[in-house]
């Protein structure tokens, strides 16, 4: 029988999961998770601050009670920009935006500058629609304004955008979930490209789907006769390295 590897879910929204769901994830091997701020339908300064506070004071303790070590990634989703008061959230934006750059890009750039000043790693999303074009633009912004490449994880990559992301030296997030990247496809990508800087995640809680998508995908890796070292890196060690936490 194959031994179940330790799992690091590098993209999780626990606020949309029940306590029993978190316990199930832990039972199936998820030991660490990166918790992300969520898209808000009606963004405001108060709502964004409340979300940040709730993630820190409520969701991280929930994960801890379930036996999962949680880490927090805070930022403003480009589609959750408040009409006014973004500077009150980030406290880093200039008083006036460069009118030549869309507000969404300006927000990304300002957060990249903040990450460089704080010397923290960066996780960025890529959209489902027109993914390749948006990914290319995002990679340009990262090259011009971001931290060094290995301090950036580009999430929700596809088979077409994965080589672009890896070629720039970034980590790449493979979201193994219904409506995202099928587990079989993710396994084939790992088998073809190797495990360097690849990180599996579930995006659990953000969409209806398979709660156990991450454990199932990692099991598929094992069934594909990939080495234990490859499975360990994709399921656990790469996320640890990216976030600067010990893999042991």
BELPE-V585700 format. One record per residue. RES is the residue in one letter. PHI is phi in degrees with one decimal (* if undefined). NEAR is the number of other ideal C-beta (glycine too) atoms within 10 Angstrom. Layout:
res: {RES:RES}
phi: {PHI:PHI}
near: {NEAR:NEAR}
//
This chain:
res: {X:X:X:X:X:X:X:X:X:X:X:X:X:X:X:X:X:X:X:X:X:X:X:X:X:X:X:X:X:X:X:X:X:X:X:X:X:X:X:X:X:X:X:X:X:X:X:X:X:X:X:X:X:X:X:X:X:X:X:X:X:X:X:X:X:X:X:X:X:X:X:X:X:X:X:X:X:X:X:X:X:X:X:X:X:X:X:X:X:X:X:X:X:X:X:X:X:X:X:X:X:X:X:X:X:X:X:X:X:X:X:X:X:X:X:X:X:X:X:X:X:X:X:X:X:X:X:X:X:X:X:X:X:X:X:X:X:X:X:X:X:X:X:X:X:X:X:X:X:X:X:X:X:X:X:X:X:X:X:X:X:X:X:X:X:X:X:X:X:X:X:X:X:X:X:X:X:X:X:X:X:X:X:X:X:X:X:X:X:X:X:X:X:X:X:X:X:X:X:X:X:X:X:X:X:X:X:X:X:X:X:X:X:X:X:X:X:X:X:X:X:X:X:X:X:X:X:X:X:X:X:X:X:X:X:X:X:X:X:X:X:X:X:X:X:X:X:X}
phi: {*:-74.1:-73.9:-74.2:-78.5:-71.8:-121.4:-120.7:-86.4:-85.8:-162.0:-139.4:-120.4:-67.5:-63.5:-102.7:-116.2:-78.8:-56.9:-66.2:-65.7:-64.4:-63.6:-65.5:-60.2:-65.4:-61.0:-92.6:109.9:-73.9:-110.6:-135.5:-150.3:-99.2:-95.1:-110.0:-61.5:-103.1:-62.1:-110.3:-67.6:-124.6:-72.8:-155.0:-59.4:-64.0:-67.5:-65.8:-63.2:-64.7:-63.5:-58.8:-64.6:-67.4:-61.5:-73.4:-92.0:-114.2:-76.7:-62.5:-62.9:-61.3:-62.6:-61.2:-64.9:-83.8:89.0:-112.9:-80.0:-100.8:-125.6:-117.6:-115.3:-106.4:-176.4:-104.4:-60.8:-55.3:-91.5:-117.1:-71.2:-68.5:-63.8:-141.8:92.3:-59.9:-63.3:-67.8:-82.6:-93.2:59.3:-133.6:-74.6:-67.1:-66.1:-134.2:-80.7:-71.3:-64.9:-80.4:-112.2:-56.4:-58.7:-63.7:-66.5:-60.4:-64.5:-62.4:-61.8:-63.1:-71.5:-65.3:-62.9:-61.9:-61.8:-66.8:-67.8:-83.3:59.2:-117.7:-70.9:-124.1:-116.7:-123.7:-91.8:-123.8:-75.4:-74.3:-85.9:50.8:-60.4:-64.4:-64.0:-66.7:-65.4:-60.7:-66.8:-63.8:-63.5:-65.8:-62.2:-64.6:-64.8:-83.2:-129.1:-85.5:-72.5:-61.2:-52.6:-77.5:-102.4:-124.6:-113.9:-94.9:-97.4:59.3:-72.3:-113.0:-60.8:-81.4:-90.0:-57.5:-60.7:-63.4:-65.8:-64.2:-64.2:-87.1:89.4:-87.9:-77.7:-126.5:-95.8:-99.1:-88.2:-93.9:-146.5:-57.7:83.5:-114.6:-122.1:-64.5:-56.8:-61.3:-68.4:-62.4:-62.6:-63.5:-66.8:-64.1:-62.9:-85.7:-103.6:89.6:-106.6:-64.2:63.1:-97.6:-132.5:-82.2:-151.7:-109.4:54.7:-59.4:90.7:-94.2:-150.0:-68.6:177.6:-92.1:-57.8:-100.9:-59.0:-68.5:-57.9:-63.3:-64.8:-66.9:-63.1:-62.5:-58.6:-65.4:-66.6:-80.2:63.6:-76.4:-65.1:-60.1:-65.3:-64.1:-60.9:-60.9:-67.7:-71.9:-84.1:-146.3:-65.9:-63.1:-64.9:-60.9:-62.2:-58.6:-86.4:74.1:-114.8:-64.0:-74.7:-102.8}
near: {3:9:8:14:21:16:26:29:27:29:27:28:20:25:15:14:20:12:11:10:16:26:15:16:27:17:13:16:20:28:15:21:31:23:24:24:18:16:14:17:8:7:20:15:15:12:15:24:13:12:19:16:10:14:21:14:9:11:23:19:11:17:22:12:12:21:13:23:13:21:16:14:17:16:22:24:16:18:12:20:18:18:8:9:16:21:14:13:23:17:8:13:20:9:5:6:16:11:8:7:13:12:13:13:18:19:22:23:19:19:21:20:16:16:19:15:10:10:8:14:18:22:21:23:20:23:13:11:6:10:15:12:11:15:23:12:14:23:22:12:15:23:13:9:16:23:18:10:18:13:19:25:26:27:21:22:28:19:14:10:21:21:13:18:27:19:10:17:14:26:27:25:29:26:28:27:25:12:11:21:22:15:21:12:15:26:23:14:19:22:14:9:15:14:20:12:21:24:31:30:28:29:24:26:22:18:14:10:17:15:20:18:24:30:24:14:28:27:20:19:25:18:10:14:7:17:11:12:10:18:23:17:23:28:28:22:19:24:28:18:16:23:19:9:13:6:14:6}
//
